[in-house]
Amino acid sequence: MLNNFLYRSYTPFLFSRSFSSTLFVKGISFSSTEETLTQAFSQYGQVLRVDVIMDKIRCRPKGIAYVTFSSKEEAGKALLELNGRLVDGRVVILDITKAGKHNPPDTKPKHAGGDS
Protein backbone atom coordinates (compact mmCIF):
# COMPACT_ATOMS: atom_id res chain seq x y z
CA MET A 1 0.00 0.00 0.00
CA LEU A 2 2.79 2.44 0.90
CA ASN A 3 4.64 1.64 -2.33
CA ASN A 4 1.48 2.41 -4.33
CA PHE A 5 1.09 5.75 -2.50
CA LEU A 6 4.70 6.75 -3.17
CA TYR A 7 4.39 5.91 -6.86
CA ARG A 8 1.15 7.86 -7.28
CA SER A 9 2.43 10.90 -5.38
CA TYR A 10 5.64 11.18 -7.45
CA THR A 11 4.43 10.39 -10.97
CA PRO A 12 2.07 13.36 -11.55
CA PHE A 13 4.92 15.83 -11.04
CA LEU A 14 6.71 14.69 -14.18
CA PHE A 15 3.60 14.86 -16.32
CA SER A 16 1.72 17.75 -14.73
CA ARG A 17 -0.17 20.14 -17.01
CA SER A 18 1.21 23.11 -15.11
CA PHE A 19 4.82 22.03 -15.69
CA SER A 20 6.77 25.02 -16.90
CA SER A 21 10.07 25.33 -18.68
CA THR A 22 11.71 26.60 -15.47
CA LEU A 23 13.62 24.34 -13.09
CA PHE A 24 14.39 25.01 -9.44
CA VAL A 25 18.00 24.07 -8.67
CA LYS A 26 19.25 23.64 -5.11
CA GLY A 27 22.69 22.75 -3.81
CA ILE A 28 24.64 24.95 -6.21
CA SER A 29 28.15 25.97 -5.30
CA PHE A 30 28.74 29.35 -3.68
CA SER A 31 31.11 30.04 -6.58
CA SER A 32 28.44 29.30 -9.22
CA THR A 33 27.50 32.15 -11.52
CA GLU A 34 24.83 32.65 -14.15
CA GLU A 35 27.47 31.92 -16.79
CA THR A 36 28.69 28.63 -15.28
CA LEU A 37 25.13 27.40 -14.76
CA THR A 38 24.14 28.43 -18.28
CA GLN A 39 27.10 26.46 -19.63
CA ALA A 40 26.20 23.36 -17.57
CA PHE A 41 22.50 23.38 -18.49
CA SER A 42 22.82 24.44 -22.14
CA GLN A 43 23.89 20.96 -23.22
CA TYR A 44 20.26 19.89 -22.61
CA GLY A 45 18.60 22.73 -24.51
CA GLN A 46 18.47 26.47 -25.07
CA VAL A 47 18.75 28.28 -21.73
CA LEU A 48 16.82 31.55 -21.81
CA ARG A 49 17.52 32.74 -18.28
CA VAL A 50 19.38 31.80 -15.11
CA ASP A 51 18.46 33.48 -11.83
CA VAL A 52 20.96 32.80 -9.05
CA ILE A 53 19.36 33.77 -5.73
CA MET A 54 21.84 35.86 -3.76
CA ASP A 55 22.35 36.30 -0.03
CA LYS A 56 22.44 40.09 0.21
CA ILE A 57 24.29 40.11 3.55
CA ARG A 58 27.10 37.73 2.55
CA CYS A 59 27.13 38.81 -1.12
CA ARG A 60 27.22 35.23 -2.39
CA PRO A 61 24.69 32.74 -3.80
CA LYS A 62 22.29 31.18 -1.29
CA GLY A 63 22.76 27.83 -3.00
CA ILE A 64 19.63 27.95 -5.14
CA ALA A 65 18.79 29.11 -8.65
CA TYR A 66 16.09 29.04 -11.31
CA VAL A 67 16.96 27.92 -14.84
CA THR A 68 14.50 28.69 -17.65
CA PHE A 69 14.62 26.73 -20.91
CA SER A 70 13.00 27.59 -24.22
CA SER A 71 10.67 24.57 -23.99
CA LYS A 72 9.16 22.19 -21.46
CA GLU A 73 10.75 19.24 -23.24
CA GLU A 74 14.25 20.67 -22.80
CA ALA A 75 13.58 21.36 -19.13
CA GLY A 76 12.32 17.79 -18.70
CA LYS A 77 15.44 16.39 -20.35
CA ALA A 78 17.69 18.43 -18.04
CA LEU A 79 15.64 17.31 -15.04
CA LEU A 80 16.10 13.66 -15.90
CA GLU A 81 19.78 13.95 -16.83
CA LEU A 82 21.20 16.41 -14.25
CA ASN A 83 19.25 15.66 -11.09
CA GLY A 84 21.72 14.37 -8.49
CA ARG A 85 24.75 15.11 -10.70
CA LEU A 86 27.78 17.34 -10.12
CA VAL A 87 27.59 20.94 -11.32
CA ASP A 88 30.48 23.24 -10.38
CA GLY A 89 31.76 20.56 -8.00
CA ARG A 90 28.51 20.16 -6.03
CA VAL A 91 25.64 17.68 -6.33
CA VAL A 92 22.54 19.58 -7.41
CA ILE A 93 18.92 18.64 -6.84
CA LEU A 94 16.45 19.74 -9.50
CA ASP A 95 12.72 20.20 -9.19
CA ILE A 96 10.02 21.50 -11.48
CA THR A 97 8.28 24.79 -10.91
CA LYS A 98 4.62 25.31 -11.60
CA ALA A 99 3.71 27.72 -14.38
CA GLY A 100 3.63 31.28 -13.09
CA LYS A 101 5.04 30.30 -9.68
CA HIS A 102 8.52 31.79 -10.07
CA ASN A 103 8.91 35.54 -9.42
CA PRO A 104 12.04 37.09 -10.89
CA PRO A 105 14.36 38.37 -8.13
CA ASP A 106 13.87 42.00 -9.14
CA THR A 107 10.13 41.93 -8.32
CA LYS A 108 8.74 42.07 -4.81
CA PRO A 109 6.26 39.38 -3.69
CA LYS A 110 2.74 40.57 -3.13
CA HIS A 111 1.67 41.04 0.48
CA ALA A 112 -0.98 38.44 1.31
CA GLY A 113 -1.91 39.65 4.80
CA GLY A 114 -4.42 42.29 5.75
CA ASP A 115 -3.65 45.73 7.14
CA SER A 116 -3.24 45.86 10.93
N, C-alpha and C positions, 0 to 999 in steps of 0.2 A: 504494500500500500504506500509506504513512504517513497519507494523508488518511483512509483507512478506519479506521485505528487511532485517530486523533484523534476521529472521529465516534463510534465505539463507546465510547471512554473517557469522553466528555462526556455523552452522551445518558442513561445510566442514572441520573445524579444528579438530573435533573429528575423522573423517574418512579419513583424508588426507593420500595420499600414502607416503608422506615424513615424516610421524610421526615417531619419533625415540623412543627409550626406555629411553630417558633422559627427566626429568621434570625440569622446571625452578620454583623455589620456592622463593616467596618474602614475607616479613613480619616476617622473623624468628627473634627470640629473640637474643639480643646481647650476651646472655650467651649460646646460642646453639653451639654445637660442632659437628664434624663429627660423633662421637659416639652416641650422643643423637638423631640426625636426622636419623642415620642408624637404631637405635632401633625403632623409631616412624614409619618409612616407611617400615621396614622389615615385618611387619604383612600383607602387601599386595603383597609381592613377594620377590625374592632374590635381595638384593641391592648389586650391584657390586662396586659402587663408589659414594662418596659424596664429592662435592667440595664446601666448604664454602668460599665465596668471602670476603676477609679481607680488612679492611681499614688500610693501612700501617702506616698512621700517628697516628691514635688512638689505633692501635694494638687490634682491636676488629672486629667482623663481621660487614659487611655493611648492613646486613639485607636480603641478598639474597644468594641462593645456587643452585647448580645443583645436582640432584639425578638421578643416572643411574641404571636402573633395568636390569635384565637378558633378559627380553622380552618386546615387545610392549604391550602385553596383561596385564602384571603385572603393567606397567606404567599407562595404561588406567584405571585399577581398582583403583590404588592409586589416580589418578586424580579425578575420580568420588566420591570416598569415603572421601578424605582428604581436598578437596578444600573448603575453608571457615571454617575449623575446627581449634581447638586449638592444637598447637604443642609447647611444652616448655612454655606454658602459654601465647602464642600469636596466634592470628588468622592468618593463612597462606593462601596465594593465589597461586594456582598452574597454570601453563601454560605448553603447550607442546613446545618442541623445534623441529626445523626442522632437519632432518638428516644432519650431518656434520656441523651444525651451531655453536655448542658449542666448544670453544677452551679451553683446560685445562689451569688453571691459570699459569702454569710454562712455557707456550709458549707465545711469543710475537705476537700480531696481525701484519699482513702484512701491510706495508705502501701502501696506495692506491693512494696517490698524486704523482705528477711528481716532478723532481728535480728543485729547483729554485735557 
